[in-house]
Amino acid sequence: MIQIKPEVKRTEELRQLLQQASYAYYVLDAPIMEDAVYDQLYRELQQLEIQYPELATPDSPTVRVGERPATQFTSVRHNIPLYSLENAFNIDELQAWDQRWRRQVPKIDSVEYVSELKIDGSALALTYQNGILVRGATRGDGVTGEDITQNVRTIRSIPLRLNFEGLEILERVEVRGEAFLPLEVFKQINQERQKAGEQLFANPRNAAAGTLRQLDSRIVAKRRLDFFGYTLHIPGRDDASIANTQWEALELLEKMGFRVNPNHKLCASIAEVAKYYEYWDTERLNLPYMTDGVVVKLSSFKLQEQLGFTQKFPRWAIALKYPAEEAPT
Ligand SMILES: NC(=O)c1cc2c(N)ncc(C(N)=O)c2s1
């Protein structure tokens, strides 16, 4: 009978428990234990990792509080470049986009669009190796970004380990999404900066980007950034190998343990997309985070593959923007 040292068993047990509790609290917004119980289990795990340093792992919940400041960020190449989106500013330009991509492929009768709210935050590129978060990077110029893994680990809604049932075959998974500051947190941070006589952040997007570039991840941990995932890639395999559509990719991201913005909608026509855009023009002002548009994508990965990219943008997506607005004070 293999004897497992009690401290090894206990740290693994605590990690699982705390991970489930953190996922339930930050991603599902449905706590499974009292805060006091979480804190007690957390302290026990921290003590064990101090006592047995060899038991600390990169996916332990204790990395969420951040570590001593980095001196600078190293720049890293994205395994898969982050593309930018072409902009449209009204329904006519949305229609024009629809006509444009249709001219590139043989006539298609029915097509599915996925409409998603465009989150006004800072893009992140996450890399998971065998289900463990190994790197978090800023968008940079789309090809190279800055390695901000320590900071990314403090974002509670970003899983440190993927919920991987049946996906163990995926050695490396690339996830893209938007880190953002909820409006309440943004206002709080600016009030603190006002009191400290520091310059205020102009809007939640700058506040998120500024926070992510903090060298001291303990400050990042206190700022309560949040994250919505929106794209999934498996390097070396075409995306259709694990999901055939953007719609399925969003469901897979949720299954893996990411927060996905709940307001995404499958649209069967541009008219439906236009309705979604008009609905959220006013409705989005009631959301607890800033948005600046709607991202419309053709859902089929096969069709995305056929259409490909222009010099700068994917042909199969468009960012339908709302007129710029002032950030709330
Ligand atoms: N630059 C990009 O490709 C994107 C940027 C964003 C954004 N800021 N928010 C949401 C989405 C989305 N749901 O796809 C995208 S996609």
Ligand as a Chemical Component Dictionary entry (heavy atoms), coordinates in Angstrom:
data_LIG
# 
_chem_comp.id                   LIG 
_chem_comp.type                 NON-POLYMER 
_chem_comp.pdbx_formal_charge   0 
_chem_comp.three_letter_code    LIG 
# 
loop_
_chem_comp_atom.comp_id 
_chem_comp_atom.atom_id 
_chem_comp_atom.alt_atom_id 
_chem_comp_atom.type_symbol 
_chem_comp_atom.charge 
_chem_comp_atom.model_Cartn_x 
_chem_comp_atom.model_Cartn_y 
_chem_comp_atom.model_Cartn_z 
_chem_comp_atom.pdbx_ordinal 
LIG N1 N1 N 0 -10.088 42.742 -30.304 1  
LIG C1 C1 C 0 -10.880 41.657 -30.261 2  
LIG O1 O1 O 0 -10.732 40.709 -30.986 3  
LIG C2 C2 C 0 -11.996 41.637 -29.255 4  
LIG C3 C3 C 0 -12.198 42.527 -28.250 5  
LIG C4 C4 C 0 -13.322 42.188 -27.455 6  
LIG C5 C5 C 0 -13.834 42.871 -26.316 7  
LIG N2 N2 N 0 -13.238 43.996 -25.856 8  
LIG N3 N3 N 0 -14.906 42.383 -25.646 9  
LIG C6 C6 C 0 -15.540 41.263 -26.052 10 
LIG C7 C7 C 0 -15.083 40.569 -27.175 11 
LIG C8 C8 C 0 -15.795 39.348 -27.602 12 
LIG N4 N4 N 0 -16.842 38.948 -26.863 13 
LIG O2 O2 O 0 -15.399 38.746 -28.590 14 
LIG C9 C9 C 0 -13.971 41.032 -27.867 15 
LIG S1 S1 S 0 -13.150 40.376 -29.244 16 
# 
loop_
_chem_comp_bond.comp_id 
_chem_comp_bond.atom_id_1 
_chem_comp_bond.atom_id_2 
_chem_comp_bond.value_order 
_chem_comp_bond.pdbx_ordinal 
LIG N1 C1 SING 1  
LIG C1 O1 DOUB 2  
LIG C1 C2 SING 3  
LIG C2 C3 DOUB 4  
LIG C2 S1 SING 5  
LIG C3 C4 SING 6  
LIG C4 C5 SING 7  
LIG C4 C9 DOUB 8  
LIG C5 N2 SING 9  
LIG C5 N3 DOUB 10 
LIG N3 C6 SING 11 
LIG C6 C7 DOUB 12 
LIG C7 C8 SING 13 
LIG C7 C9 SING 14 
LIG C8 N4 SING 15 
LIG C8 O2 DOUB 16 
LIG C9 S1 SING 17 
# 
